[in-house]
Amino acid sequence: MKRSRAWWLLGASLLAARISHATAAEATAAAEARPIAIVHGTVIDGRGGPPLADGTVIVRGALIEAVGPAGAIKVPPDAQVLDARGKSVMPGLADMHVHLQGGYDGSNVDMLGYQRYLNALLYAGVTTVLDTGNYQPWILQIRSETAAGRLVGPRVYCVGAMIDGLEPAWPDLAYPLATPAQIPGLVRRDKAARVDLIKTYANLSDRMLGKLTEEASRAGLRVIIDAWERNGSPDVSRAGISGYAHLPTRPMPAEEIQLIKDKGIFVITTLAVNESFARTRFADPGYLKTPLIADPMPGWFVDDVRAFITRPLDDKTRTALPGYQNDLAESRRNARKMLAAGILMAAGTDAPYPGLFQGEGIHRELELLVDSGWTPLQAIRAATYDAARIMKAETTWGSLQKGLRADILVVAGDPASHIGATQNIDTVIQGGRILDRAALKHDPARDPGYRPIPGLFSE
């Protein structure tokens, strides 16, 4: 009798637990099904126009239902209301040049620790990235799983593995192209993998580059390139490419800039990686304590970066430093000149490199663009609407417009006047869902503690 009663009590307890769990799940589902109303904020739509003071954004499901003046937009009675007084509402940010294999010095690799880097991006309000060179099957799976919602992370576009010359600079990340006979097969492989772009690299000859762009065009694929010191040069610009993965670091005469404009070639900015090589940010490593770095990353990781950027320079680095500093200065001049010429540019970082972090890096990129002569609204556009234009997806995401995907960032302050305000993140909405930013912070109890290993670079 006592045993029967004990089993009855256990069964009742389990049933109550199931009911409680179901109720909590239903409550969560119900909350997510409710529309979201962001009210009384300054709306920066991402397209570069003047901000809308006292605006309202309505989100229903994964999409933006309405955007406009607070007095003209009716808030649904069942909406979850976010009061954005004193705050700005803008599109989620895009970093259009990252490498998600992790590490911190541009060479070390941390493929097992991918979740900490994806978390860091979302924590910083980055809802879209373009991975511009990686281990192809791995990045394709990352793209697939984030798109399906089984893996927490931003929307991922990717180029897969790069295509380089016979001796690739990054042997682990690139396929060598030795003869024209290889080209159809390489393009078919990338077409089958549904890569978003093909990326070529500096050791590829102009002849091979031209043949590759022709074959890719026939397959409906576009080609971007990192040609190192030849980025922006006329021979590369005439080879049929669609974009440069970096701003040129060489002096750019007006006629060469005009050629890029006439060819419809886009440019990804990546001033932040030039700053990393120039070491100009390292004089005050106090920035490593900023929340966008310190919150999502393990303490040992930040300590490793601090040790790297504060150690004495070796002779090779000291000798190369003036050249890198000149590269930074020249690329900033080119950012200003190319903007004036009307070239389509999107913000990207090339993270990770020493002191250049996934997530925080795009905010630094925006600061560098403004320091180079851009207005804050122009910089924001480069990390939102123009990023979507590069991916031919501006009718899907990248700005705050009715019918577009609800990737939204709410920040304290006015980034239209002070670009640093983009870092004062209050709320991140991804696909209509408010993210739990606290859950994106580093948690030692959940982090296995994977450490990077050395990668392989061959000059």
Solvent accessible surface area in square Angstrom, and as a share of the most:
residue,aa,sasa,rsa
1,M,203,0.91
2,K,180,0.76
3,R,188,0.68
4,S,72,0.47
5,R,153,0.56
6,A,58,0.45
7,W,163,0.57
8,W,165,0.58
9,L,85,0.42
10,L,84,0.42
11,G,35,0.34
12,A,41,0.32
13,S,66,0.43
14,L,91,0.45
15,L,90,0.45
16,A,58,0.45
17,A,57,0.44
18,R,148,0.54
19,I,100,0.51
20,S,71,0.46
21,H,137,0.61
22,A,44,0.34
23,T,78,0.45
24,A,57,0.45
25,A,51,0.40
26,E,114,0.51
27,A,59,0.46
28,T,76,0.44
29,A,59,0.46
30,A,56,0.43
31,A,43,0.34
32,E,97,0.43
33,A,74,0.58
34,R,98,0.36
35,P,2,0.01
36,I,10,0.05
37,A,0,0.00
38,I,1,0.00
39,V,13,0.08
40,H,65,0.29
41,G,2,0.02
42,T,37,0.22
43,V,5,0.03
44,I,3,0.01
45,D,33,0.17
46,G,1,0.01
47,R,98,0.36
48,G,35,0.34
49,G,34,0.32
50,P,126,0.79
51,P,47,0.30
52,L,57,0.29
53,A,76,0.59
54,D,73,0.38
55,G,1,0.01
56,T,2,0.01
57,V,0,0.00
58,I,3,0.01
59,V,2,0.01
60,R,106,0.39
61,G,46,0.44
62,A,46,0.36
63,L,90,0.45
64,I,2,0.01
65,E,64,0.29
66,A,23,0.18
67,V,44,0.25
68,G,6,0.06
69,P,69,0.44
70,A,21,0.16
71,G,88,0.84
72,A,76,0.59
73,I,34,0.17
74,K,172,0.73
75,V,54,0.31
76,P,18,0.11
77,P,135,0.85
78,D,77,0.40
79,A,9,0.07
80,Q,60,0.27
81,V,81,0.47
82,L,40,0.20
83,D,70,0.36
84,A,1,0.01
85,R,145,0.53
86,G,69,0.66
87,K,52,0.22
88,S,1,0.00
89,V,1,0.01
90,M,0,0.00
91,P,3,0.02
92,G,5,0.05
93,L,1,0.00
94,A,0,0.00
95,D,1,0.00
96,M,0,0.00
97,H,1,0.00
98,V,0,0.00
99,H,25,0.11
100,L,3,0.02
101,Q,17,0.07
102,G,2,0.02
103,G,0,0.00
104,Y,34,0.13
105,D,32,0.17
106,G,19,0.18
107,S,37,0.24
108,N,29,0.15
109,V,16,0.09
110,D,4,0.02
111,M,52,0.23
112,L,121,0.60
113,G,5,0.05
114,Y,70,0.27
115,Q,57,0.25
116,R,15,0.05
117,Y,3,0.01
118,L,2,0.01
119,N,19,0.10
120,A,1,0.01
121,L,0,0.00
122,L,0,0.00
123,Y,8,0.03
124,A,0,0.00
125,G,0,0.00
126,V,0,0.00
127,T,3,0.02
128,T,1,0.00
129,V,0,0.00
130,L,0,0.00
131,D,0,0.00
132,T,0,0.00
133,G,0,0.00
134,N,0,0.00
135,Y,52,0.20
136,Q,10,0.04
137,P,103,0.65
138,W,41,0.14
139,I,0,0.00
140,L,35,0.18
141,Q,113,0.50
142,I,10,0.05
143,R,29,0.11
144,S,55,0.35
145,E,43,0.19
146,T,16,0.09
147,A,88,0.68
148,A,54,0.41
149,G,61,0.59
150,R,171,0.62
151,L,27,0.13
152,V,72,0.42
153,G,6,0.06
154,P,1,0.00
155,R,45,0.16
156,V,9,0.05
157,Y,32,0.12
158,C,0,0.00
159,V,0,0.00
160,G,0,0.00
161,A,5,0.04
162,M,3,0.01
163,I,0,0.00
164,D,0,0.00
165,G,4,0.04
166,L,126,0.63
167,E,139,0.62
168,P,17,0.11
169,A,0,0.00
170,W,34,0.12
171,P,52,0.33
172,D,67,0.35
173,L,14,0.07
174,A,11,0.09
175,Y,76,0.29
176,P,57,0.36
177,L,4,0.02
178,A,45,0.35
179,T,64,0.37
180,P,48,0.30
181,A,91,0.70
182,Q,67,0.30
183,I,5,0.02
184,P,48,0.30
185,G,31,0.30
186,L,20,0.10
187,V,3,0.02
188,R,161,0.59
189,R,64,0.23
190,D,0,0.00
191,K,99,0.42
192,A,87,0.67
193,A,21,0.16
194,R,171,0.63
195,V,7,0.04
196,D,42,0.22
197,L,0,0.00
198,I,0,0.00
199,K,3,0.01
200,T,0,0.00
201,Y,16,0.06
202,A,23,0.18
203,N,66,0.34
204,L,8,0.04
205,S,59,0.38
206,D,55,0.28
207,R,152,0.56
208,M,17,0.08
209,L,2,0.01
210,G,19,0.18
211,K,78,0.33
212,L,0,0.00
213,T,8,0.05
214,E,102,0.46
215,E,38,0.17
216,A,0,0.00
217,S,77,0.49
218,R,174,0.63
219,A,27,0.21
220,G,62,0.60
221,L,19,0.10
222,R,55,0.20
223,V,3,0.02
224,I,0,0.00
225,I,5,0.02
226,D,10,0.05
227,A,4,0.03
228,W,87,0.31
229,E,115,0.52
230,R,75,0.27
231,N,6,0.03
232,G,0,0.00
233,S,11,0.07
234,P,35,0.22
235,D,65,0.34
236,V,0,0.00
237,S,1,0.01
238,R,151,0.55
239,A,17,0.13
240,G,53,0.51
241,I,9,0.05
242,S,26,0.17
243,G,0,0.00
244,Y,0,0.00
245,A,0,0.00
246,H,23,0.10
247,L,1,0.00
248,P,0,0.00
249,T,32,0.19
250,R,56,0.20
251,P,95,0.60
252,M,5,0.02
253,P,55,0.34
254,A,82,0.64
255,E,120,0.54
256,E,24,0.11
257,I,10,0.05
258,Q,86,0.38
259,L,29,0.14
260,I,0,0.00
261,K,85,0.36
262,D,100,0.52
263,K,108,0.46
264,G,62,0.60
265,I,3,0.02
266,F,7,0.03
267,V,0,0.00
268,I,0,0.00
269,T,0,0.00
270,T,0,0.00
271,L,0,0.00
272,A,3,0.03
273,V,6,0.04
274,N,20,0.10
275,E,9,0.04
276,S,9,0.06
277,F,82,0.34
278,A,0,0.00
279,R,45,0.17
280,T,70,0.41
281,R,39,0.14
282,F,17,0.07
283,A,99,0.77
284,D,101,0.52
285,P,37,0.23
286,G,33,0.32
287,Y,25,0.09
288,L,1,0.00
289,K,153,0.65
290,T,43,0.25
291,P,85,0.53
292,L,7,0.03
293,I,0,0.00
294,A,46,0.36
295,D,41,0.21
296,P,2,0.01
297,M,10,0.04
298,P,0,0.00
299,G,50,0.49
300,W,54,0.19
301,F,5,0.02
302,V,13,0.07
303,D,80,0.41
304,D,56,0.29
305,V,1,0.00
306,R,74,0.27
307,A,61,0.47
308,F,39,0.16
309,I,7,0.04
310,T,74,0.43
311,R,138,0.51
312,P,125,0.78
313,L,50,0.25
314,D,86,0.45
315,D,107,0.55
316,K,154,0.65
317,T,40,0.23
318,R,122,0.45
319,T,112,0.65
320,A,37,0.29
321,L,29,0.15
322,P,86,0.54
323,G,41,0.40
324,Y,77,0.29
325,Q,77,0.34
326,N,80,0.41
327,D,42,0.22
328,L,13,0.06
329,A,40,0.31
330,E,14,0.06
331,S,0,0.00
332,R,69,0.25
333,R,95,0.35
334,N,0,0.00
335,A,0,0.00
336,R,109,0.40
337,K,78,0.33
338,M,0,0.00
339,L,50,0.25
340,A,93,0.72
341,A,34,0.26
342,G,45,0.43
343,I,9,0.05
344,L,43,0.21
345,M,5,0.02
346,A,0,0.00
347,A,0,0.00
348,G,0,0.00
349,T,0,0.00
350,D,11,0.06
351,A,0,0.00
352,P,11,0.07
353,Y,33,0.12
354,P,14,0.09
355,G,5,0.05
356,L,8,0.04
357,F,10,0.04
358,Q,7,0.03
359,G,0,0.00
360,E,1,0.01
361,G,1,0.01
362,I,0,0.00
363,H,1,0.00
364,R,46,0.17
365,E,0,0.00
366,L,0,0.00
367,E,36,0.16
368,L,3,0.02
369,L,0,0.00
370,V,37,0.21
371,D,87,0.45
372,S,3,0.02
373,G,51,0.49
374,W,9,0.03
375,T,67,0.39
376,P,24,0.15
377,L,32,0.16
378,Q,70,0.31
379,A,0,0.00
380,I,1,0.00
381,R,66,0.24
382,A,2,0.01
383,A,0,0.00
384,T,0,0.00
385,Y,39,0.15
386,D,15,0.08
387,A,0,0.00
388,A,0,0.00
389,R,87,0.32
390,I,1,0.00
391,M,18,0.08
392,K,147,0.62
393,A,14,0.11
394,E,54,0.24
395,T,115,0.67
396,T,74,0.43
397,W,6,0.02
398,G,6,0.06
399,S,2,0.01
400,L,4,0.02
401,Q,47,0.21
402,K,155,0.66
403,G,42,0.40
404,L,15,0.07
405,R,72,0.26
406,A,0,0.00
407,D,9,0.05
408,I,0,0.00
409,L,0,0.00
410,V,3,0.02
411,V,0,0.00
412,A,42,0.33
413,G,35,0.33
414,D,59,0.31
415,P,0,0.00
416,A,21,0.16
417,S,87,0.56
418,H,124,0.55
419,I,13,0.06
420,G,12,0.11
421,A,4,0.03
422,T,0,0.00
423,Q,46,0.21
424,N,76,0.39
425,I,22,0.11
426,D,68,0.35
427,T,18,0.10
428,V,1,0.00
429,I,0,0.00
430,Q,23,0.10
431,G,17,0.16
432,G,9,0.09
433,R,104,0.38
434,I,53,0.27
435,L,15,0.07
436,D,89,0.46
437,R,43,0.16
438,A,71,0.55
439,A,50,0.39
440,L,13,0.06
441,K,86,0.36
442,H,51,0.23
443,D,50,0.26
444,P,102,0.64
445,A,98,0.76
446,R,147,0.54
447,D,31,0.16
448,P,97,0.61
449,G,22,0.22
450,Y,85,0.32
451,R,136,0.50
452,P,25,0.16
453,I,112,0.57
454,P,116,0.73
455,G,22,0.21
456,L,97,0.48
457,F,77,0.32
458,S,49,0.32
459,E,159,0.72
